[in-house]
Amino acid sequence: MKWINHQIVTGFIVYAASDNALFVASSIVGAVLPDKVEGSPPQDSRAYWKWRKNHRTWSHYPPLYIALILAAHFATEYFQNPHVELILSLVTYALFGALLHIIEDAICGKVPVFTPHRKHGIKLFKVGSWQEYFFAALIIGGCLLFRFKDLFLSEFNL
Ligand SMILES: [Zn+2]
């Protein structure tokens, strides 16, 4: 999935779930984190293949992000301070955005699930294809429907 679609899809999912602009912003930053930590692919061919070998391994390993989310949760409990809580919430939403990135990658390629070097996934569409944009639009529509469901229900007297 292209970065712009990672950011839009993740932003809308977090918006539907949290209705909080700060958390949405934070998740959008996290939405490109797994690719960002890998750096851009090097031009030199030997360096490229070395980079390619580690592409989508540790950076896209879900248990790592889940462990960090749990650590942030326990730190929040430990400190019991509203400022620390806000910062850790932003960190948690950024990590959640990274997790969504991995799920989004798993539907258009392969990502590690159980071990960092064995990848799994289903290829629903090709990156950058019209199907990707259609999928992104479907998710956005679903999120808006969820967020404004009461409005829709009262509009149609349901
Ligand atoms: Zn990725």
Backbone and ligand atoms as CSV (ligand in chain L), in Angstrom:
chain,resi,resn,atom,element,x,y,z
A,1,MET,N,N,0.845,-1.196,0.000
A,1,MET,CA,C,0.000,0.000,0.000
A,1,MET,C,C,0.882,1.248,0.000
A,2,LYS,N,N,0.479,2.237,-0.751
A,2,LYS,CA,C,1.251,3.479,-0.804
A,2,LYS,C,C,1.143,4.204,0.545
A,3,TRP,N,N,2.168,5.012,0.851
A,3,TRP,CA,C,2.198,5.699,2.136
A,3,TRP,C,C,0.966,6.563,2.360
A,4,ILE,N,N,0.548,7.265,1.308
A,4,ILE,CA,C,-0.608,8.158,1.460
A,4,ILE,C,C,-1.846,7.348,1.844
A,5,ASN,N,N,-2.014,6.155,1.270
A,5,ASN,CA,C,-3.169,5.322,1.625
A,5,ASN,C,C,-3.013,4.724,3.020
A,6,HIS,N,N,-1.776,4.356,3.398
A,6,HIS,CA,C,-1.525,3.898,4.770
A,6,HIS,C,C,-1.991,4.979,5.748
A,7,GLN,N,N,-1.612,6.222,5.455
A,7,GLN,CA,C,-1.916,7.314,6.386
A,7,GLN,C,C,-3.407,7.625,6.423
A,8,ILE,N,N,-4.058,7.645,5.260
A,8,ILE,CA,C,-5.489,7.979,5.201
A,8,ILE,C,C,-6.320,6.875,5.863
A,9,VAL,N,N,-6.058,5.617,5.488
A,9,VAL,CA,C,-6.828,4.496,6.038
A,9,VAL,C,C,-6.650,4.420,7.558
A,10,THR,N,N,-5.394,4.499,8.014
A,10,THR,CA,C,-5.110,4.443,9.449
A,10,THR,C,C,-5.760,5.618,10.174
A,11,GLY,N,N,-5.643,6.810,9.607
A,11,GLY,CA,C,-6.232,8.007,10.223
A,11,GLY,C,C,-7.740,7.864,10.388
A,12,PHE,N,N,-8.411,7.348,9.364
A,12,PHE,CA,C,-9.870,7.202,9.436
A,12,PHE,C,C,-10.278,6.123,10.444
A,13,ILE,N,N,-9.519,5.034,10.506
A,13,ILE,CA,C,-9.855,3.972,11.471
A,13,ILE,C,C,-9.723,4.511,12.894
A,14,VAL,N,N,-8.631,5.240,13.156
A,14,VAL,CA,C,-8.429,5.784,14.508
A,14,VAL,C,C,-9.449,6.879,14.803
A,15,TYR,N,N,-9.812,7.644,13.780
A,15,TYR,CA,C,-10.851,8.670,13.959
A,15,TYR,C,C,-12.181,8.010,14.343
A,16,ALA,N,N,-12.538,6.933,13.634
A,16,ALA,CA,C,-13.797,6.241,13.931
A,16,ALA,C,C,-13.769,5.657,15.339
A,17,ALA,N,N,-12.607,5.167,15.762
A,17,ALA,CA,C,-12.509,4.507,17.064
A,17,ALA,C,C,-12.363,5.496,18.215
A,18,SER,N,N,-11.660,6.607,18.000
A,18,SER,CA,C,-11.336,7.477,19.130
A,18,SER,C,C,-12.024,8.840,19.088
A,19,ASP,N,N,-12.348,9.352,17.906
A,19,ASP,CA,C,-12.909,10.692,17.742
A,19,ASP,C,C,-11.998,11.739,18.384
A,20,ASN,N,N,-10.678,11.550,18.280
A,20,ASN,CA,C,-9.732,12.457,18.919
A,20,ASN,C,C,-8.671,12.863,17.891
A,21,ALA,N,N,-8.611,14.175,17.586
A,21,ALA,CA,C,-7.721,14.664,16.524
A,21,ALA,C,C,-6.246,14.396,16.845
A,22,LEU,N,N,-5.867,14.541,18.122
A,22,LEU,CA,C,-4.466,14.296,18.504
A,22,LEU,C,C,-4.069,12.845,18.272
A,23,PHE,N,N,-4.971,11.933,18.620
A,23,PHE,CA,C,-4.683,10.509,18.438
A,23,PHE,C,C,-4.623,10.162,16.952
A,24,VAL,N,N,-5.497,10.807,16.165
A,24,VAL,CA,C,-5.479,10.584,14.710
A,24,VAL,C,C,-4.125,11.026,14.168
A,25,ALA,N,N,-3.664,12.241,14.563
A,25,ALA,CA,C,-2.382,12.764,14.084
A,25,ALA,C,C,-1.247,11.814,14.457
A,26,SER,N,N,-1.303,11.351,15.683
A,26,SER,CA,C,-0.268,10.441,16.174
A,26,SER,C,C,-0.250,9.133,15.379
A,27,SER,N,N,-1.432,8.593,15.103
A,27,SER,CA,C,-1.497,7.320,14.367
A,27,SER,C,C,-1.022,7.501,12.924
A,28,ILE,N,N,-1.239,8.700,12.363
A,28,ILE,CA,C,-0.789,8.967,10.986
A,28,ILE,C,C,0.741,8.973,10.927
A,29,VAL,N,N,1.372,9.493,11.986
A,29,VAL,CA,C,2.842,9.444,12.065
A,29,VAL,C,C,3.285,7.979,12.138
A,30,GLY,N,N,2.602,7.199,12.988
A,30,GLY,CA,C,2.950,5.789,13.153
A,30,GLY,C,C,2.667,4.947,11.913
A,31,ALA,N,N,1.744,5.438,11.070
A,31,ALA,CA,C,1.312,4.670,9.891
A,31,ALA,C,C,2.431,4.434,8.879
A,32,VAL,N,N,3.498,5.215,8.951
A,32,VAL,CA,C,4.615,5.001,8.018
A,32,VAL,C,C,5.875,4.556,8.762
A,33,LEU,N,N,5.758,4.459,10.085
A,33,LEU,CA,C,6.915,4.114,10.928
A,33,LEU,C,C,7.635,2.820,10.521
A,34,PRO,N,N,6.905,1.700,10.287
A,34,PRO,CA,C,7.620,0.458,9.958
A,34,PRO,C,C,8.480,0.577,8.698
A,35,ASP,N,N,8.048,1.394,7.728
A,35,ASP,CA,C,8.861,1.594,6.526
A,35,ASP,C,C,9.960,2.614,6.785
A,36,LYS,N,N,9.647,3.657,7.549
A,36,LYS,CA,C,10.614,4.730,7.840
A,36,LYS,C,C,11.843,4.193,8.551
A,37,VAL,N,N,11.650,3.274,9.519
A,37,VAL,CA,C,12.802,2.776,10.284
A,37,VAL,C,C,13.755,1.950,9.406
A,38,GLU,N,N,13.240,1.485,8.268
A,38,GLU,CA,C,14.100,0.727,7.356
A,38,GLU,C,C,14.981,1.643,6.520
A,39,GLY,N,N,14.629,2.926,6.446
A,39,GLY,CA,C,15.344,3.863,5.593
A,39,GLY,C,C,14.962,3.643,4.146
A,40,SER,N,N,15.379,4.548,3.270
A,40,SER,CA,C,15.033,4.375,1.855
A,40,SER,C,C,15.980,3.375,1.215
A,41,PRO,N,N,15.491,2.654,0.184
A,41,PRO,CA,C,16.333,1.649,-0.476
A,41,PRO,C,C,17.583,2.284,-1.091
A,42,PRO,N,N,18.776,1.733,-0.815
A,42,PRO,CA,C,20.007,2.314,-1.362
A,42,PRO,C,C,20.091,2.134,-2.882
A,43,GLN,N,N,20.807,3.053,-3.547
A,43,GLN,CA,C,20.956,3.019,-5.007
A,43,GLN,C,C,21.937,1.918,-5.428
A,44,ASP,N,N,23.037,1.791,-4.665
A,44,ASP,CA,C,24.059,0.798,-4.968
A,44,ASP,C,C,23.464,-0.609,-4.901
A,45,SER,N,N,23.714,-1.433,-5.922
A,45,SER,CA,C,22.996,-2.708,-6.015
A,45,SER,C,C,23.326,-3.683,-4.886
A,46,ARG,N,N,24.609,-3.738,-4.440
A,46,ARG,CA,C,24.942,-4.652,-3.334
A,46,ARG,C,C,24.258,-4.218,-2.040
A,47,ALA,N,N,24.325,-2.922,-1.784
A,47,ALA,CA,C,23.679,-2.379,-0.582
A,47,ALA,C,C,22.172,-2.568,-0.671
A,48,TYR,N,N,21.627,-2.473,-1.905
A,48,TYR,CA,C,20.189,-2.630,-2.087
A,48,TYR,C,C,19.743,-4.026,-1.671
A,49,TRP,N,N,20.488,-5.060,-2.118
A,49,TRP,CA,C,20.064,-6.430,-1.810
A,49,TRP,C,C,20.197,-6.754,-0.332
A,50,LYS,N,N,21.194,-6.101,0.311
A,50,LYS,CA,C,21.347,-6.267,1.759
A,50,LYS,C,C,20.130,-5.629,2.463
A,51,TRP,N,N,19.744,-4.454,1.976
A,51,TRP,CA,C,18.581,-3.749,2.528
A,51,TRP,C,C,17.317,-4.581,2.293
A,52,ARG,N,N,17.219,-5.098,1.062
A,52,ARG,CA,C,16.053,-5.859,0.633
A,52,ARG,C,C,15.856,-7.124,1.490
A,53,LYS,N,N,17.003,-7.749,1.879
A,53,LYS,CA,C,16.940,-8.974,2.677
A,53,LYS,C,C,16.243,-8.712,4.024
A,54,ASN,N,N,16.480,-7.534,4.582
A,54,ASN,CA,C,15.884,-7.201,5.881
A,54,ASN,C,C,14.575,-6.437,5.774
A,55,HIS,N,N,14.150,-6.169,4.520
A,55,HIS,CA,C,12.909,-5.427,4.297
A,55,HIS,C,C,11.728,-6.225,4.855
A,56,ARG,N,N,10.856,-5.519,5.599
A,56,ARG,CA,C,9.687,-6.153,6.214
A,56,ARG,C,C,10.053,-7.370,7.069
A,57,THR,N,N,11.061,-7.245,7.901
A,57,THR,CA,C,11.347,-8.304,8.879
A,57,THR,C,C,11.075,-7.737,10.271
A,58,TRP,N,N,12.140,-7.304,10.994
A,58,TRP,CA,C,11.951,-6.785,12.353
A,58,TRP,C,C,11.070,-5.540,12.379
A,59,SER,N,N,11.207,-4.696,11.352
A,59,SER,CA,C,10.438,-3.443,11.311
A,59,SER,C,C,8.937,-3.704,11.181
A,60,HIS,N,N,8.566,-4.885,10.666
A,60,HIS,CA,C,7.155,-5.211,10.439
A,60,HIS,C,C,6.726,-6.406,11.306
A,61,TYR,N,N,7.391,-6.564,12.445
A,61,TYR,CA,C,7.118,-7.723,13.309
A,61,TYR,C,C,6.102,-7.317,14.391
A,62,PRO,N,N,4.818,-7.736,14.263
A,62,PRO,CA,C,3.765,-7.267,15.177
A,62,PRO,C,C,4.052,-7.472,16.672
A,63,PRO,N,N,4.602,-8.635,17.122
A,63,PRO,CA,C,4.809,-8.794,18.566
A,63,PRO,C,C,5.664,-7.684,19.194
A,64,LEU,N,N,6.581,-7.124,18.399
A,64,LEU,CA,C,7.424,-6.029,18.883
A,64,LEU,C,C,6.569,-4.808,19.247
A,65,TYR,N,N,5.631,-4.463,18.350
A,65,TYR,CA,C,4.775,-3.292,18.576
A,65,TYR,C,C,3.769,-3.562,19.694
A,66,ILE,N,N,3.281,-4.816,19.758
A,66,ILE,CA,C,2.331,-5.158,20.821
A,66,ILE,C,C,3.037,-5.057,22.180
A,67,ALA,N,N,4.291,-5.523,22.244
A,67,ALA,CA,C,5.068,-5.440,23.492
A,67,ALA,C,C,5.272,-3.983,23.905
A,68,LEU,N,N,5.562,-3.114,22.931
A,68,LEU,CA,C,5.769,-1.690,23.240
A,68,LEU,C,C,4.466,-1.029,23.697
A,69,ILE,N,N,3.335,-1.426,23.097
A,69,ILE,CA,C,2.031,-0.887,23.526
A,69,ILE,C,C,1.745,-1.305,24.968
A,70,LEU,N,N,2.036,-2.579,25.282
A,70,LEU,CA,C,1.836,-3.066,26.654
A,70,LEU,C,C,2.753,-2.331,27.626
A,71,ALA,N,N,4.004,-2.090,27.214
A,71,ALA,CA,C,4.956,-1.373,28.069
A,71,ALA,C,C,4.438,0.043,28.346
A,72,ALA,N,N,3.899,0.699,27.311
A,72,ALA,CA,C,3.346,2.053,27.486
A,72,ALA,C,C,2.155,2.015,28.433
A,73,HIS,N,N,1.351,0.961,28.319
A,73,HIS,CA,C,0.185,0.805,29.195
A,73,HIS,C,C,0.618,0.665,30.660
A,74,PHE,N,N,1.612,-0.195,30.895
A,74,PHE,CA,C,2.077,-0.401,32.277
A,74,PHE,C,C,2.757,0.843,32.825
A,75,ALA,N,N,3.469,1.569,31.972
A,75,ALA,CA,C,4.119,2.813,32.409
A,75,ALA,C,C,3.058,3.844,32.798
A,76,THR,N,N,1.952,3.896,32.054
A,76,THR,CA,C,0.851,4.815,32.376
A,76,THR,C,C,0.291,4.492,33.763
A,77,GLU,N,N,0.076,3.200,34.015
A,77,GLU,CA,C,-0.434,2.760,35.321
A,77,GLU,C,C,0.541,3.122,36.433
A,78,TYR,N,N,1.836,2.964,36.146
A,78,TYR,CA,C,2.866,3.160,37.146
A,78,TYR,C,C,2.992,4.634,37.534
A,79,PHE,N,N,3.022,5.520,36.532
A,79,PHE,CA,C,3.299,6.930,36.817
A,79,PHE,C,C,2.085,7.693,37.332
A,80,GLN,N,N,0.873,7.343,36.894
A,80,GLN,CA,C,-0.358,8.007,37.338
A,80,GLN,C,C,-0.238,9.523,37.287
A,81,ASN,N,N,0.241,10.034,36.147
A,81,ASN,CA,C,0.426,11.465,35.983
A,81,ASN,C,C,-0.221,11.860,34.651
A,82,PRO,N,N,-1.097,12.904,34.662
A,82,PRO,CA,C,-1.826,13.236,33.435
A,82,PRO,C,C,-0.924,13.614,32.257
A,83,HIS,N,N,0.218,14.270,32.537
A,83,HIS,CA,C,1.121,14.656,31.442
A,83,HIS,C,C,1.779,13.421,30.835
A,84,VAL,N,N,2.250,12.549,31.718
A,84,VAL,CA,C,2.873,11.306,31.251
A,84,VAL,C,C,1.833,10.485,30.499
A,85,GLU,N,N,0.605,10.476,31.032
A,85,GLU,CA,C,-0.475,9.696,30.407
A,85,GLU,C,C,-0.748,10.167,28.974
A,86,LEU,N,N,-0.776,11.508,28.785
A,86,LEU,CA,C,-1.028,12.046,27.440
A,86,LEU,C,C,0.095,11.639,26.484
A,87,ILE,N,N,1.339,11.793,26.938
A,87,ILE,CA,C,2.484,11.450,26.075
A,87,ILE,C,C,2.454,9.967,25.719
A,88,LEU,N,N,2.181,9.137,26.722
A,88,LEU,CA,C,2.149,7.689,26.460
A,88,LEU,C,C,0.955,7.303,25.584
A,89,SER,N,N,-0.153,8.044,25.693
A,89,SER,CA,C,-1.295,7.787,24.805
A,89,SER,C,C,-0.903,8.089,23.363
A,90,LEU,N,N,-0.178,9.200,23.164
A,90,LEU,CA,C,0.254,9.556,21.805
A,90,LEU,C,C,1.201,8.491,21.265
A,91,VAL,N,N,2.101,8.009,22.130
A,91,VAL,CA,C,3.032,6.950,21.727
A,91,VAL,C,C,2.245,5.688,21.376
A,92,THR,N,N,1.249,5.362,22.208
A,92,THR,CA,C,0.429,4.169,21.969
A,92,THR,C,C,-0.299,4.255,20.631
A,93,TYR,N,N,-0.867,5.421,20.323
A,93,TYR,CA,C,-1.575,5.557,19.044
A,93,TYR,C,C,-0.622,5.503,17.864
A,94,ALA,N,N,0.606,6.017,18.045
A,94,ALA,CA,C,1.604,5.909,16.967
A,94,ALA,C,C,1.949,4.431,16.746
A,95,LEU,N,N,2.109,3.676,17.829
A,95,LEU,CA,C,2.408,2.238,17.720
A,95,LEU,C,C,1.225,1.489,17.124
A,96,PHE,N,N,0.016,1.917,17.484
A,96,PHE,CA,C,-1.187,1.311,16.923
A,96,PHE,C,C,-1.240,1.583,15.411
A,97,GLY,N,N,-0.851,2.799,15.017
A,97,GLY,CA,C,-0.769,3.137,13.590
A,97,GLY,C,C,0.219,2.238,12.876
A,98,ALA,N,N,1.333,1.922,13.537
A,98,ALA,CA,C,2.341,1.025,12.954
A,98,ALA,C,C,1.767,-0.382,12.794
A,99,LEU,N,N,0.992,-0.822,13.790
A,99,LEU,CA,C,0.361,-2.148,13.708
A,99,LEU,C,C,-0.637,-2.204,12.545
A,100,LEU,N,N,-1.404,-1.128,12.381
A,100,LEU,CA,C,-2.348,-1.082,11.253
A,100,LEU,C,C,-1.589,-1.101,9.931
A,101,HIS,N,N,-0.441,-0.419,9.893
A,101,HIS,CA,C,0.405,-0.440,8.690
A,101,HIS,C,C,0.765,-1.883,8.327
A,102,ILE,N,N,1.126,-2.657,9.315
A,102,ILE,CA,C,1.534,-4.049,9.081
A,102,ILE,C,C,0.347,-4.867,8.559
A,103,ILE,N,N,-0.834,-4.662,9.159
A,103,ILE,CA,C,-2.035,-5.360,8.683
A,103,ILE,C,C,-2.329,-4.949,7.236
A,104,GLU,N,N,-2.199,-3.644,6.960
A,104,GLU,CA,C,-2.453,-3.141,5.600
A,104,GLU,C,C,-1.438,-3.726,4.611
A,105,ASP,N,N,-0.188,-3.889,5.055
A,105,ASP,CA,C,0.829,-4.522,4.196
A,105,ASP,C,C,0.491,-5.996,3.951
A,106,ALA,N,N,-0.102,-6.642,4.942
A,106,ALA,CA,C,-0.394,-8.079,4.854
A,106,ALA,C,C,-1.490,-8.390,3.836
A,107,ILE,N,N,-2.280,-7.368,3.447
A,107,ILE,CA,C,-3.324,-7.637,2.452
A,107,ILE,C,C,-2.885,-7.261,1.044
A,108,CYS,N,N,-1.639,-6.765,0.910
A,108,CYS,CA,C,-1.137,-6.531,-0.455
A,108,CYS,C,C,0.301,-7.027,-0.565
A,109,GLY,N,N,0.686,-7.941,0.313
A,109,GLY,CA,C,2.031,-8.495,0.294
A,109,GLY,C,C,2.193,-9.426,1.472
A,110,LYS,N,N,3.447,-9.612,1.905
A,110,LYS,CA,C,3.677,-10.519,3.033
A,110,LYS,C,C,4.421,-9.811,4.159
A,111,VAL,N,N,4.051,-10.161,5.393
A,111,VAL,CA,C,4.706,-9.613,6.582
A,111,VAL,C,C,4.979,-10.758,7.562
A,112,PRO,N,N,5.937,-10.569,8.469
A,112,PRO,CA,C,6.178,-11.620,9.461
A,112,PRO,C,C,5.035,-11.668,10.474
A,113,VAL,N,N,4.712,-12.853,10.964
A,113,VAL,CA,C,3.661,-12.971,11.971
A,113,VAL,C,C,4.206,-13.648,13.223
A,114,PHE,N,N,4.740,-14.875,13.064
A,114,PHE,CA,C,5.196,-15.630,14.233
A,114,PHE,C,C,6.681,-15.413,14.501
A,115,THR,N,N,7.485,-15.451,13.442
A,115,THR,CA,C,8.921,-15.160,13.588
A,115,THR,C,C,9.269,-14.044,12.598
A,116,PRO,N,N,10.310,-13.229,12.912
A,116,PRO,CA,C,10.590,-12.057,12.084
A,116,PRO,C,C,10.972,-12.370,10.639
A,117,HIS,N,N,11.436,-13.587,10.368
A,117,HIS,CA,C,11.907,-13.869,9.007
A,117,HIS,C,C,10.998,-14.768,8.182
A,118,ARG,N,N,9.872,-15.195,8.740
A,118,ARG,CA,C,8.900,-15.976,7.942
A,118,ARG,C,C,7.674,-15.117,7.707
A,119,LYS,N,N,7.400,-14.857,6.435
A,119,LYS,CA,C,6.333,-13.900,6.132
A,119,LYS,C,C,5.066,-14.577,5.617
A,120,HIS,N,N,3.954,-13.984,5.966
A,120,HIS,CA,C,2.644,-14.466,5.540
A,120,HIS,C,C,1.827,-13.282,5.030
A,121,GLY,N,N,0.833,-13.581,4.241
A,121,GLY,CA,C,-0.037,-12.500,3.776
A,121,GLY,C,C,-0.955,-12.969,2.672
A,122,ILE,N,N,-1.923,-12.113,2.350
A,122,ILE,CA,C,-2.806,-12.401,1.223
A,122,ILE,C,C,-2.707,-11.214,0.281
A,123,LYS,N,N,-2.570,-11.497,-0.988
A,123,LYS,CA,C,-2.431,-10.389,-1.933
A,123,LYS,C,C,-3.791,-10.076,-2.554
A,124,LEU,N,N,-4.501,-9.127,-1.940
A,124,LEU,CA,C,-5.818,-8.743,-2.450
A,124,LEU,C,C,-5.693,-7.839,-3.669
A,125,PHE,N,N,-4.616,-7.025,-3.703
A,125,PHE,CA,C,-4.429,-6.108,-4.827
A,125,PHE,C,C,-2.957,-5.731,-4.938
A,126,LYS,N,N,-2.621,-5.142,-6.101
A,126,LYS,CA,C,-1.256,-4.690,-6.354
A,126,LYS,C,C,-1.087,-3.282,-5.808
A,127,VAL,N,N,0.091,-3.005,-5.218
A,127,VAL,CA,C,0.347,-1.666,-4.673
A,127,VAL,C,C,0.219,-0.627,-5.783
A,128,GLY,N,N,-0.564,0.426,-5.504
A,128,GLY,CA,C,-0.729,1.525,-6.462
A,128,GLY,C,C,-1.819,1.281,-7.492
A,129,SER,N,N,-2.485,0.116,-7.462
A,129,SER,CA,C,-3.527,-0.190,-8.447
A,129,SER,C,C,-4.832,0.527,-8.073
A,130,TRP,N,N,-5.785,0.535,-9.006
A,130,TRP,CA,C,-7.075,1.166,-8.699
A,130,TRP,C,C,-7.779,0.398,-7.584
A,131,GLN,N,N,-7.498,-0.930,-7.495
A,131,GLN,CA,C,-8.119,-1.733,-6.439
A,131,GLN,C,C,-7.671,-1.246,-5.054
A,132,GLU,N,N,-6.419,-0.788,-4.957
A,132,GLU,CA,C,-5.935,-0.260,-3.676
A,132,GLU,C,C,-6.734,0.983,-3.275
A,133,TYR,N,N,-6.936,1.887,-4.234
A,133,TYR,CA,C,-7.688,3.113,-3.941
A,133,TYR,C,C,-9.149,2.792,-3.624
A,134,PHE,N,N,-9.691,1.802,-4.334
A,134,PHE,CA,C,-11.067,1.379,-4.089
A,134,PHE,C,C,-11.193,0.816,-2.665
A,135,PHE,N,N,-10.214,-0.025,-2.279
A,135,PHE,CA,C,-10.191,-0.599,-0.936
A,135,PHE,C,C,-10.115,0.517,0.114
A,136,ALA,N,N,-9.225,1.485,-0.125
A,136,ALA,CA,C,-9.069,2.608,0.811
A,136,ALA,C,C,-10.390,3.375,0.932
A,137,ALA,N,N,-11.062,3.598,-0.205
A,137,ALA,CA,C,-12.339,4.322,-0.195
A,137,ALA,C,C,-13.401,3.540,0.582
A,138,LEU,N,N,-13.399,2.202,0.433
A,138,LEU,CA,C,-14.348,1.361,1.170
A,138,LEU,C,C,-14.148,1.499,2.678
A,139,ILE,N,N,-12.882,1.450,3.109
A,139,ILE,CA,C,-12.568,1.582,4.544
A,139,ILE,C,C,-13.014,2.951,5.057
A,140,ILE,N,N,-12.713,3.999,4.283
A,140,ILE,CA,C,-13.099,5.356,4.682
A,140,ILE,C,C,-14.623,5.446,4.816
A,141,GLY,N,N,-15.345,4.898,3.825
A,141,GLY,CA,C,-16.806,4.898,3.868
A,141,GLY,C,C,-17.333,4.162,5.089
A,142,GLY,N,N,-16.734,3.012,5.379
A,142,GLY,CA,C,-17.132,2.220,6.545
A,142,GLY,C,C,-16.899,2.981,7.841
A,143,CYS,N,N,-15.755,3.657,7.928
A,143,CYS,CA,C,-15.426,4.424,9.136
A,143,CYS,C,C,-16.398,5.584,9.321
A,144,LEU,N,N,-16.723,6.286,8.223
A,144,LEU,CA,C,-17.656,7.419,8.310
A,144,LEU,C,C,-19.048,6.932,8.698
A,145,LEU,N,N,-19.459,5.811,8.125
A,145,LEU,CA,C,-20.755,5.223,8.451
A,145,LEU,C,C,-20.809,4.869,9.942
A,146,PHE,N,N,-19.713,4.293,10.451
A,146,PHE,CA,C,-19.643,3.918,11.861
A,146,PHE,C,C,-19.701,5.161,12.750
A,147,ARG,N,N,-18.911,6.193,12.395
A,147,ARG,CA,C,-18.818,7.413,13.221
A,147,ARG,C,C,-20.148,8.165,13.247
A,148,PHE,N,N,-20.831,8.187,12.080
A,148,PHE,CA,C,-22.063,8.975,11.991
A,148,PHE,C,C,-23.303,8.092,11.926
A,149,LYS,N,N,-23.219,6.883,12.483
A,149,LYS,CA,C,-24.336,5.940,12.372
A,149,LYS,C,C,-25.626,6.484,12.979
A,150,ASP,N,N,-25.516,7.200,14.097
A,150,ASP,CA,C,-26.717,7.736,14.736
A,150,ASP,C,C,-27.412,8.744,13.827
A,151,LEU,N,N,-26.602,9.566,13.162
A,151,LEU,CA,C,-27.113,10.557,12.229
A,151,LEU,C,C,-27.857,9.887,11.082
A,152,PHE,N,N,-27.227,8.843,10.501
A,152,PHE,CA,C,-27.858,8.118,9.399
A,152,PHE,C,C,-29.146,7.448,9.867
A,153,LEU,N,N,-29.084,6.830,11.045
A,153,LEU,CA,C,-30.254,6.106,11.542
A,153,LEU,C,C,-31.433,7.037,11.757
A,154,SER,N,N,-31.192,8.251,12.328
A,154,SER,CA,C,-32.283,9.172,12.576
A,154,SER,C,C,-32.777,9.788,11.264
A,155,GLU,N,N,-31.859,9.992,10.316
A,155,GLU,CA,C,-32.233,10.552,9.011
A,155,GLU,C,C,-33.230,9.655,8.284
A,156,PHE,N,N,-33.008,8.342,8.376
A,156,PHE,CA,C,-33.878,7.408,7.673
A,156,PHE,C,C,-34.906,6.737,8.602
A,157,ASN,N,N,-35.095,7.334,9.793
A,157,ASN,CA,C,-36.044,6.829,10.791
A,157,ASN,C,C,-35.890,5.344,11.072
A,158,LEU,N,N,-34.655,4.900,11.220
A,158,LEU,CA,C,-34.424,3.475,11.484
A,158,LEU,C,C,-34.293,3.246,12.995
L,1,ZN,ZN,ZN,5.512,-1.570,5.110
